[in-house]
Amino acid sequence: MIKLSTNAQASRLLTARRKALGLTQATVASRLGISQNRFSEIEKQPSQMSLDRLLSLLGILNVELLLQEREINAPTQTEW
């Protein structure tokens, strides 16, 4: 399981997953109903993405979002 704490981590994770599946930005953008340029912007800065769009993207990438409470003494940022 990967812990995600920052937008930069999300960007790297989503990009790596898309590439691992052999999907182009254009293909994913088409499935999301947006332009490739817009998807490129979102991939670089995932904070611009709505929750709806994030969930759609995770579905395309066959990734599941799980939420859990942090451990009390756990660091707030995980290094990649």
N, C-alpha and C positions, 0 to 999 in steps of 0.2 A: 504494500500500500504506500502511496506517495502522499506526503503531507504538503499542502499548498498554503503558503502564507502571503505571497506577494503577487502583484500583477506581472512582474517580470518572470516569475516562475510559471505562472499560467500561460504566458506567451510562449515560453520555451516548450512547455509540456504539450500544448495544443498543436503547435507547429510540428514537433517531433512525432506526435501520434498520427497526424495527417500524412506526413511523409512515410511513416512506417507502413501505413495502409496503401501507399502508392497513389494517393489522391492529390490532384492538383488544386490550387486555390480556386481556379475557375470551376472545377467540378463541385467543390464544396459550396462555393458561392451560389451556383445554380440551384443546388438542393435547398439552400437557405432562402432563395428568392431575392438575392441581392447581387450587385455587380462584383466582379473580381477585385476591382480597386477598393471597394468598400470593405470586402472581406480582408484584404491585405491590411487595411487600417485597423480593423478589429483584431486581427491576429497579432499585430504589433502592440496594440493597446486594448487588451480584453476588458478593461474597465468601462469602455464605451459600449459594451454589449448589454442588452437587456437580459433579464433572467430568462424570459421566453426564448430568446435567440440562443443563449448559452445552453439551455436544455435541449434545444433542437440540434445544436452543434455536437453536443455530447452524444446524442443518439446517432448522428451520422458517423461519429468516430468510434462508436460502440464502447463508450466509456460511461461508467455509472458514478454519480455524485453521491457521496455518503457524508453525513454530518455527524460529528460526535463532539462531546465536550472535551476541552483541553484538560490535560493534567494540570493540577494547581502549580507545580513547580517546573512545568515544561517551558522550554524557550519559545519565544513568540515567533521566531523565524528559523526555518530549516535551510541549511546550506545545500546547494546542489552540487 
